[in-house]
């Protein structure tokens, strides 16, 4: 059975706690820091919600990510594919045709390999910080893997957000961190400028 379920739990943290966890983890584990630019498309096809992302980071390839399932659920089906950075704008143009709600997100991510294919990411989005812990899973091992992730949250004295709490976090990110993207010519001009940084 393929591991095509992205099991991901999150918790919002203060900027002070962000720094404390970062210092604690960097003493124990290697990490990868990525400043990531994403154009995110959120919409519904048939009876399913889709979260489609075209993203890239400094020193990274670009990629397209499809997530299927209710927004902010912790166990959505995920499929991704690498693309050439030169294709970034073209893929954004294609997904604009869906007329989904869309936005640009900019994040600083600190990715730590926690072992057992579990990855912890500390995310800084300007005035807001949060932590994500994920493990690709399938229907058979989903519950066992969730227990493993919760144990890591317990280690840092944190409780994962429920869906409603994560919805609230995303609403605040949209107001204080993210940039609107409506697929207009001026949006593409701004996006091209941002891409020169990444």
Residue pairs with C-beta under 8 A, 6 or more apart in sequence:
1 138
1 139
1 140
2 138
3 136
3 137
3 138
3 141
4 77
4 78
4 79
4 136
4 138
5 75
5 76
5 77
5 78
5 136
5 137
5 138
5 139
5 142
6 67
6 75
6 76
6 77
6 78
6 134
6 136
6 137
7 74
7 75
7 134
7 135
7 136
7 137
7 142
7 145
7 146
7 149
8 74
8 75
8 132
8 133
8 134
9 74
9 132
9 133
9 134
9 146
9 149
9 150
9 153
9 160
9 161
10 74
10 130
10 131
10 132
10 133
10 160
10 161
10 166
10 169
11 130
11 131
11 153
11 158
11 159
11 160
11 161
12 128
12 129
12 130
12 161
12 165
12 169
13 21
13 129
13 130
13 131
13 158
14 129
15 124
15 127
15 129
17 129
18 122
18 124
18 129
18 131
21 122
21 131
21 156
22 110
22 122
25 31
25 110
25 112
25 120
25 122
29 112
29 113
29 114
30 112
30 113
31 110
31 111
31 112
32 110
32 111
33 108
33 109
33 110
33 111
34 57
34 58
34 59
34 60
34 108
34 109
34 111
35 57
35 58
35 106
35 107
35 108
35 109
35 198
36 55
36 56
36 57
36 60
36 105
36 106
36 107
36 108
36 109
36 198
37 55
37 56
37 57
37 104
37 105
37 106
37 194
37 195
37 197
37 198
38 53
38 54
38 55
38 104
38 105
38 106
38 107
39 53
39 54
39 55
39 92
39 95
39 102
39 103
39 104
39 181
39 191
40 51
40 52
40 53
40 102
40 103
40 104
40 105
41 50
41 51
41 52
41 53
41 95
41 96
41 98
41 100
41 101
41 102
42 49
42 50
42 51
42 52
42 71
42 100
42 101
42 102
43 49
43 50
43 52
43 98
43 99
43 100
43 101
44 50
45 98
48 68
48 69
49 68
49 69
49 70
49 71
50 66
50 67
50 68
50 100
51 65
51 66
51 67
51 68
51 71
51 76
52 64
52 65
52 66
52 67
52 95
52 98
52 100
53 64
53 65
53 67
54 62
54 63
54 64
54 83
54 88
54 91
54 92
54 95
55 62
55 63
55 65
56 62
56 63
56 85
56 88
56 195
56 198
57 109
57 198
58 197
58 198
61 82
61 83
61 84
61 85
62 82
62 83
62 84
62 85
62 87
62 88
63 80
63 81
63 82
63 83
64 80
64 81
64 83
64 91
65 78
65 79
65 80
66 78
66 79
66 80
67 76
67 77
67 78
68 76
68 77
68 78
69 75
69 76
69 77
70 76
70 163
71 167
71 170
72 163
72 166
72 167
72 170
73 163
74 146
74 160
74 163
75 137
75 142
78 136
83 91
85 195
88 195
89 188
89 191
89 192
89 195
92 183
92 188
92 191
93 183
93 188
95 102
96 102
96 183
102 181
102 182
102 183
103 174
103 178
103 179
103 180
103 181
104 178
104 179
104 180
104 181
104 191
104 194
105 125
105 173
105 177
105 178
105 179
106 125
106 177
106 178
106 179
106 194
107 123
107 124
107 125
108 123
108 124
108 125
109 121
109 122
109 123
109 124
110 121
110 122
110 123
110 124
111 119
111 120
111 121
112 119
112 120
112 121
112 122
113 119
114 120
114 133
114 152
116 135
116 148
117 135
117 136
118 133
118 134
118 135
118 145
118 148
118 149
118 152
119 133
119 134
119 135
120 131
120 132
120 133
120 152
121 131
121 132
121 133
121 134
122 129
122 131
123 129
123 130
123 131
123 132
125 173
125 177
125 178
126 176
126 177
127 176
127 177
128 169
128 172
128 173
128 176
128 177
130 169
131 156
131 158
133 149
133 152
133 153
134 149
135 145
135 148
135 149
137 145
149 160
150 160
153 159
153 160
161 169
179 190
180 187
181 187
181 191
